[in-house]
Amino acid sequence: MRQDWKREYFSVPNLMGYFRIILIPVYLWLYFNASGTADYVKAAAVIGISGLTDCFDGKIARRFDLITEWGKILDPIADKLTLGAVILSLTFRYPLMRAVVLLYIVKEGYMLIMGGLMMKKGRHMDGAQWYGKVCTAYTYVMIFLLLLIPGLPAMATKAMIGLCCLIMLFTLASYVLFYGRMRKEAGEEESH
């Protein structure tokens, strides 16, 4: 029994998830206490480490059969907390990021509500859809560049943030269609 508990909560991929959550206050401290480019580079490095850890935890879990129910919950929580903290912090430097924050809240809120409704009907997603992965990857690249190069021309930052908004809108629309199909299928199954 004790081994099962350790495996469920303290597998290497789950430890990587905890590490990503611990990196959030480290990033926030570095970002809000930054006094020059070198400090922003350090904040970007923390996000880079978090992003790499996110890439590898799932691969390790699948490769070494370390997938756990807790890990399926922990990984997306770490993702959402990290991205939420970073995009929110960037609004202090780039006011246009408020649009990204708003879209992020709407997209994640919709997915949380619909995911909960589908779970109540006994249905669930097995991992993120490709458009969700593209959205997350682009958002990470954008925030990494905004952190790494704080002196980017205004036109470049506006273009990157605008593209992020478009990708988030596309992703939200794709999830609306995805959950619409799931609801329809669940309704058809209930009627038989």
C-alpha positions as CSV (number, residue, x, y, z in Angstrom):
1,M,0.0,0.0,0.0
2,R,2.8,2.4,0.9
3,Q,4.5,1.8,-2.4
4,D,1.3,2.6,-4.3
5,W,1.0,5.9,-2.4
6,K,4.6,6.9,-3.2
7,R,4.2,5.9,-6.9
8,E,0.9,7.9,-7.2
9,Y,2.2,11.1,-5.6
10,F,6.0,11.0,-5.8
11,S,6.8,9.6,-9.2
12,V,9.5,11.5,-11.1
13,P,7.0,13.1,-13.5
14,N,4.9,14.3,-10.5
15,L,8.0,15.6,-8.8
16,M,8.6,17.6,-12.0
17,G,5.1,19.0,-11.7
18,Y,5.7,20.1,-8.1
19,F,8.9,21.7,-9.2
20,R,7.1,23.7,-11.9
21,I,4.7,25.0,-9.3
22,I,7.6,25.9,-7.0
23,L,9.2,27.9,-9.8
24,I,6.2,30.2,-10.1
25,P,7.0,32.4,-7.0
26,V,10.7,32.2,-8.0
27,Y,9.8,33.7,-11.4
28,L,7.5,36.3,-9.9
29,W,10.1,37.4,-7.5
30,L,12.7,37.7,-10.3
31,Y,10.3,39.5,-12.6
32,F,9.0,42.1,-10.2
33,N,12.4,42.8,-8.7
34,A,14.2,43.0,-12.1
35,S,16.3,46.1,-12.5
36,G,17.8,45.4,-15.9
37,T,18.0,43.1,-18.9
38,A,20.1,40.5,-16.9
39,D,17.3,40.1,-14.4
40,Y,14.7,39.6,-17.1
41,V,16.9,37.0,-18.7
42,K,17.0,35.2,-15.3
43,A,13.2,35.3,-15.2
44,A,13.0,34.0,-18.7
45,A,15.4,31.2,-17.8
46,V,13.1,30.1,-15.0
47,I,10.2,30.0,-17.4
48,G,12.4,28.1,-19.9
49,I,13.3,25.5,-17.3
50,S,9.6,25.2,-16.4
51,G,8.7,24.8,-20.1
52,L,11.3,22.1,-20.6
53,T,10.2,20.3,-17.5
54,D,6.7,20.4,-18.8
55,C,7.8,18.8,-22.1
56,F,9.7,16.0,-20.4
57,D,7.4,15.0,-17.6
58,G,4.8,13.5,-19.9
59,K,7.4,11.7,-22.0
60,I,9.0,10.2,-18.9
61,A,5.6,9.1,-17.5
62,R,4.7,7.3,-20.8
63,R,8.2,5.9,-21.4
64,F,8.6,4.4,-17.9
65,D,4.9,3.6,-17.2
66,L,4.7,6.2,-14.5
67,I,1.3,7.7,-15.5
68,T,-0.8,8.3,-12.5
69,E,-4.3,9.7,-11.9
70,W,-2.8,12.4,-9.7
71,G,-0.3,13.2,-12.5
72,K,-3.2,13.7,-14.9
73,I,-4.5,16.4,-12.6
74,L,-1.2,17.9,-11.4
75,D,0.3,18.5,-14.9
76,P,-2.6,20.7,-16.2
77,I,-2.8,22.5,-12.9
78,A,1.0,23.3,-13.1
79,D,0.5,24.4,-16.7
80,K,-2.4,26.7,-15.9
81,L,-0.9,28.2,-12.8
82,T,2.4,28.9,-14.6
83,L,0.9,30.4,-17.7
84,G,-1.6,32.4,-15.7
85,A,1.0,33.9,-13.4
86,V,3.3,34.8,-16.3
87,I,0.8,36.3,-18.6
88,L,-0.7,38.3,-15.7
89,S,2.7,39.5,-14.6
90,L,3.4,40.7,-18.2
91,T,0.4,43.0,-18.1
92,F,2.4,45.4,-15.9
93,R,4.9,45.9,-18.7
94,Y,2.7,45.2,-21.7
95,P,-0.9,46.5,-21.2
96,L,-2.1,44.7,-24.3
97,M,-1.5,41.5,-22.5
98,R,-4.7,42.2,-20.7
99,A,-6.5,40.8,-23.8
100,V,-4.5,37.6,-23.5
101,V,-5.4,37.3,-19.8
102,L,-9.1,37.8,-20.6
103,L,-9.0,35.2,-23.4
104,Y,-7.0,32.8,-21.2
105,I,-9.6,33.1,-18.4
106,V,-12.5,32.6,-20.8
107,K,-10.8,29.6,-22.6
108,E,-9.7,27.8,-19.4
109,G,-13.0,28.6,-17.6
110,Y,-15.0,27.1,-20.5
111,M,-12.8,24.0,-20.7
112,L,-13.1,23.5,-16.9
113,I,-16.9,23.8,-17.0
114,M,-17.3,21.6,-20.1
115,G,-14.8,19.1,-18.9
116,G,-16.7,18.8,-15.6
117,L,-20.0,18.4,-17.4
118,M,-18.6,15.7,-19.6
119,M,-17.1,13.9,-16.6
120,K,-20.5,13.9,-15.0
121,K,-21.8,12.1,-18.1
122,G,-18.9,9.6,-17.8
123,R,-16.9,11.0,-20.7
124,H,-13.5,12.6,-20.6
125,M,-10.7,13.8,-22.8
126,D,-7.5,11.8,-23.0
127,G,-5.0,14.6,-23.0
128,A,-4.9,18.0,-24.8
129,Q,-6.0,18.4,-28.4
130,W,-3.4,19.5,-31.0
131,Y,-4.8,23.0,-31.1
132,G,-4.5,23.3,-27.3
133,K,-0.9,22.2,-27.6
134,V,-0.2,24.7,-30.3
135,C,-1.7,27.5,-28.2
136,T,0.3,26.6,-25.2
137,A,3.5,26.3,-27.2
138,Y,3.1,29.6,-28.9
139,T,2.1,31.3,-25.6
140,Y,5.3,29.9,-24.0
141,V,7.5,31.1,-27.0
142,M,5.8,34.6,-26.8
143,I,6.3,35.0,-23.1
144,F,9.8,33.7,-23.3
145,L,10.7,36.3,-26.0
146,L,8.9,39.1,-24.1
147,L,11.0,38.3,-21.0
148,L,14.2,37.6,-22.8
149,I,14.2,40.7,-24.9
150,P,12.5,43.4,-22.9
151,G,13.4,46.1,-25.4
152,L,11.6,44.6,-28.4
153,P,10.1,47.2,-30.7
154,A,6.4,48.1,-29.8
155,M,5.3,46.8,-33.3
156,A,6.9,43.4,-32.7
157,T,5.3,43.0,-29.2
158,K,1.9,44.1,-30.5
159,A,2.2,41.6,-33.4
160,M,3.2,38.7,-31.0
161,I,0.4,39.5,-28.5
162,G,-2.1,39.9,-31.3
163,L,-1.2,36.6,-32.8
164,C,-1.5,35.0,-29.4
165,C,-5.0,36.4,-29.1
166,L,-5.9,35.0,-32.5
167,I,-4.5,31.6,-31.6
168,M,-6.4,31.6,-28.3
169,L,-9.6,32.6,-30.1
170,F,-9.1,29.7,-32.6
171,T,-8.4,27.3,-29.8
172,L,-11.4,28.4,-27.8
173,A,-13.6,28.0,-31.0
174,S,-12.1,24.6,-31.6
175,Y,-12.8,23.5,-28.0
176,V,-16.4,24.8,-28.4
177,L,-16.8,22.5,-31.4
178,F,-15.0,19.6,-29.7
179,Y,-17.2,19.8,-26.6
180,G,-20.3,20.3,-28.8
181,R,-19.5,17.0,-30.5
182,M,-18.9,15.3,-27.2
183,R,-22.2,16.5,-25.8
184,K,-24.0,15.4,-29.0
185,E,-22.4,11.9,-28.8
186,A,-23.2,11.7,-25.0
187,G,-26.8,12.6,-25.8
188,E,-27.1,10.0,-28.5
189,E,-25.7,7.3,-26.2
190,E,-28.2,8.3,-23.5
191,S,-31.1,8.0,-25.9
192,H,-30.2,4.4,-26.9
